[in-house]
Amino acid sequence: MADSKGKVYLIGAGPGAADLITVRGARILAQADAVLHDALVTADMLALCPQAELIPVGKRSGQRSTAQALINQLLVDAAGRHRLVVRLKGGDPMLFGRADEELRALEDAGIAYEIIPGITAALAAAASARRPLTRRGVARSVALFTSATAPGEPDIVTLPHCDTLVQYMGGREAMVTARKLLERGQSPDTPVVVVENCSLADEHVFQLRLAELETGLAACSGPVLVLIGEALAAR
């Protein structure tokens, strides 16, 4: 008897701009019967799959969002109704994308899946700012981190020790990061680049110092990525 369950593709949508999704990702998206998509996936990106049932499952910091357990169930249910289901995630599914929970749910339900990577925001932000994350003789290690935690989990206590730090979802937490770095002896003049709405038409790039970051990012209202380290200094 043939398996009645469909196949699920976890696809990285990239940093935001529709033309930064991979060719493979766009091809599968155009074939999808159903697409479960994040809140930050743009209308231009969803225009690549006009044939699909669109199921919003957005999770945005500080706003009402779909609980992860419900997203898992919606994903399993969609695979029971459709041949090809896409879980479309901003950036890359395997980095701060809650992929582990969703893959576990698919595996427990016996549903086949494939993962198609996307351009993660750290690399897109570095390209937008024209600041390499590594620089010969200056920076040879990079740490990607977030202070966002699941409900009931403690906030991050220690920061990575790397030449370049990239903080995801760092808007409100950037001040705490700056203060902790200054407390452990980092120079107040350490270069910082903040990229808001990366790769989109309303993208903004700000160059500042670590001491300025400690005062907050009042000028930013959209999603931001914070890059810190000597590699971010202007050429």
C-alpha positions in Angstrom: 0.0 0.0 0.0 1.4 3.4 -1.0 2.3 5.9 1.7 -0.4 8.6 1.8 1.9 11.1 3.5 3.4 13.9 1.6 7.0 15.1 1.7 8.0 18.2 3.6 10.8 20.6 2.5 12.3 23.0 5.1 13.5 25.9 2.9 15.6 28.8 3.9 14.1 32.0 2.4 17.3 33.9 2.9 17.5 37.4 4.5 14.4 38.9 2.9 14.8 39.9 -0.7 12.9 37.5 -2.9 15.8 37.1 -5.4 18.2 35.9 -2.6 16.4 32.5 -2.2 18.4 29.7 -3.8 17.5 28.4 -7.2 16.6 25.0 -5.7 14.4 26.7 -3.0 12.5 28.7 -5.6 12.0 25.7 -7.8 10.5 23.6 -5.0 8.4 26.6 -3.7 6.9 26.9 -7.2 5.7 23.2 -6.9 4.4 23.3 -3.4 0.8 22.4 -2.5 1.0 24.1 0.9 3.5 26.6 2.4 3.8 27.3 6.1 5.7 30.6 6.3 7.2 32.8 8.9 6.1 36.4 9.6 9.2 37.9 8.1 8.7 36.1 4.7 7.8 38.9 2.3 4.9 39.1 -0.1 7.4 39.1 -3.0 8.7 35.8 -1.8 5.2 34.3 -1.5 4.4 35.4 -5.0 6.8 32.6 -6.1 4.1 30.1 -5.0 0.7 31.4 -6.2 -0.6 27.9 -6.5 0.0 26.9 -2.9 -2.2 27.1 0.2 -0.6 29.7 2.4 -0.5 29.0 6.1 1.0 31.8 8.2 2.8 30.5 11.3 4.8 33.7 12.2 6.9 33.9 15.3 8.1 37.5 16.1 9.8 38.6 19.2 7.6 40.6 21.5 4.5 40.0 19.5 1.7 37.4 19.6 2.8 34.4 17.6 1.9 30.8 16.8 3.2 28.4 19.5 5.8 26.0 18.3 3.8 22.9 19.3 1.0 24.1 17.1 3.3 24.8 14.2 4.6 21.2 14.5 1.1 19.8 14.3 0.1 22.1 11.4 3.1 20.8 9.5 2.2 17.1 10.2 -1.4 17.8 9.3 -0.4 19.5 6.0 1.7 16.5 5.0 -1.3 14.3 5.5 -3.4 16.4 3.1 -0.8 17.4 0.4 1.9 15.8 -1.7 4.5 18.5 -1.3 4.6 20.8 1.7 7.1 23.6 2.3 8.1 25.1 5.6 9.5 28.4 4.6 11.8 30.0 7.1 13.6 33.3 7.0 17.4 33.0 6.7 18.6 29.4 7.0 16.4 26.7 8.7 19.4 25.3 10.6 20.4 28.5 12.4 18.0 29.9 15.1 15.1 28.4 13.0 13.7 25.9 15.6 14.4 23.2 13.0 15.2 20.6 15.7 11.6 20.7 17.1 10.0 20.5 13.6 12.3 17.7 12.4 11.5 15.7 15.5 7.8 16.1 14.9 8.2 15.0 11.3 10.4 12.0 12.2 7.9 10.9 15.0 5.1 11.0 12.4 7.1 9.1 9.8 7.1 11.9 7.3 9.9 12.2 4.7 11.6 15.6 4.6 14.5 17.5 2.9 16.3 20.6 4.0 17.3 23.3 1.5 19.6 25.9 3.0 19.3 29.6 2.7 21.6 32.6 3.0 21.7 33.4 6.7 21.3 37.0 7.8 24.9 37.4 9.1 26.4 36.9 5.7 23.8 39.1 4.0 24.3 41.8 6.5 28.1 41.8 6.1 27.5 42.1 2.3 25.1 45.0 2.7 27.5 46.8 5.0 30.5 45.9 2.8 32.3 44.7 5.9 33.9 41.2 5.9 33.3 39.3 9.1 36.9 38.0 8.9 40.0 40.1 8.0 43.6 38.8 7.6 45.6 39.7 10.6 42.6 41.1 12.5 39.8 38.5 12.7 39.9 34.8 12.1 36.9 33.6 14.2 33.2 34.4 14.1 30.5 33.6 16.6 26.8 33.8 15.8 24.5 34.0 18.9 21.2 35.2 20.1 19.9 36.2 23.5 16.4 35.1 22.7 15.3 32.1 24.7 12.3 29.8 24.9 9.7 30.5 27.6 11.0 29.5 31.0 14.7 29.4 30.0 17.3 31.8 31.5 18.7 34.6 29.5 22.2 34.2 28.0 24.8 34.6 30.8 28.1 34.6 29.0 29.0 35.9 25.6 31.2 34.0 23.1 34.9 34.8 22.9 35.5 35.4 19.2 37.1 38.1 17.0 33.8 39.0 15.5 30.4 38.6 17.2 27.1 38.6 15.3 24.0 39.0 17.4 20.7 37.8 15.9 17.4 39.3 17.1 19.6 41.8 18.9 17.4 44.9 19.0 16.5 45.2 22.6 19.3 42.9 23.8 22.1 44.9 22.1 22.5 47.2 25.1 23.0 44.3 27.4 25.5 42.7 25.0 27.5 46.0 24.8 27.5 46.4 28.6 28.7 42.9 29.2 31.5 43.3 26.6 32.6 46.6 28.2 32.6 45.0 31.6 34.9 42.2 30.4 37.4 44.8 29.1 36.4 45.3 25.4 37.4 48.7 24.1 34.6 51.3 24.0 35.8 52.1 20.5 35.3 48.6 19.2 33.5 49.0 15.8 29.9 48.0 15.5 27.7 47.7 12.5 23.9 47.4 12.8 21.8 46.3 9.8 18.1 46.9 9.9 15.7 45.2 7.5 18.6 43.4 5.8 18.4 43.1 2.0 15.0 44.8 1.8 14.1 48.2 0.1 14.0 49.9 3.5 17.3 48.5 4.7 19.5 50.8 6.9 23.1 50.3 7.9 24.5 52.1 10.9 28.2 52.3 11.9 28.9 53.1 15.5 31.1 52.2 18.5 30.5 49.8 21.3 30.1 52.6 23.8 27.3 54.0 21.6 25.6 50.6 21.3 25.2 50.5 25.1 22.8 53.4 24.8 20.4 51.4 22.6 19.0 51.4 19.1 16.2 53.8 19.3 16.5 54.6 15.6 15.6 51.0 14.6 12.1 49.7 14.5 12.6 46.7 12.2 14.5 43.5 12.7 18.2 44.1 13.3 21.4 42.3 13.2 24.3 43.5 15.3 27.9 42.9 14.2 30.7 43.7 16.6 34.5 43.5 16.2 37.6 45.1 14.7 36.9 43.5 11.3 33.9 45.9 11.1 36.1 49.0 11.1 35.8 51.3 8.1 38.5 50.8 5.5 
